[in-house]
């Protein structure tokens, strides 16, 4: 496995790529923002904020969305190459 520094993971451009992957995966799964929020036991405003925000994402948020959308570590790693 090719490890990347933590600084690389928290680069804003990479966050946008991760955000785009999450949006694409949600749509491929046929989930609305409301349905994803229900599955994650959170408010739809949290989903909207993640999808529309251009800033950084916390590691815990990345983990929560990855788990809910079944995005693998390999998928995320490919974005960082």
N, C-alpha and C positions, 0 to 999 in steps of 0.2 A: 504494500500500500504506500502511496506517495503522500507523505504528510505535508501540510501547508502550515505556515506560521499562523498564529491566532490573528495577527495583524491583517493578514490576507483575507481571512474569513470575514472580518468586519469592515472591509472596504465597501464604500457606498455603491460603486458600480456592480460589485458582486451581489450586494443586497438586492439591487434592482433585478438582476438575473434570477435570483432565488425567488423573488416576488413574482416575476413573470412565470417561472416554472409552477409555482403554487396556483396561480390563476388558471394557467393552461390545464393543469391536472384537475382542478375543481370542475372546469367546464367539460373535460373529457369524461369525468365520472358522472356528469349530468346533474351536479349539485348546484343549487342556488346558494347565494350567500347566507340566506336564512337557514337552509338545511345544514350547511357546514357549521354554522354557529351552534345549531342544536346538537349536532354530533360532537362538537368540542365543548359543549356546556358553557358557552359564553354568549355575549351579546353580539348581534349582527353588526353593531357599530365597531366592534373590535376587528371583524373581518373586513369591513369597508376601510377602516384605517390602515390595516396591513396592505390591502391591495392598492390604495391610493397614495400612501405616504411615500416620499422619496428619500427619507432618512434611513438611519440604521435600524436594524432589527436585533433584538436581543437573542442570545443563543437559545434561551428557553422558549421564545416564540418560534424560532426556526424549528426547534424540536417538536413543539406542539402541533404545528402545521404539518410537518413531515409525517408525524404519526397519524394524524387524522386523514391525510390524503394519500397515505401509503407511498410516500416518496422515500426512496432508499438512500442510504449514505453514498452509494455509488453514483446515483443521479446527482446528488449535491457535489460530490467530488469532481464529476465531469464538468460542472460549471466553473470550478476553480482552476482548471487547467489552462 
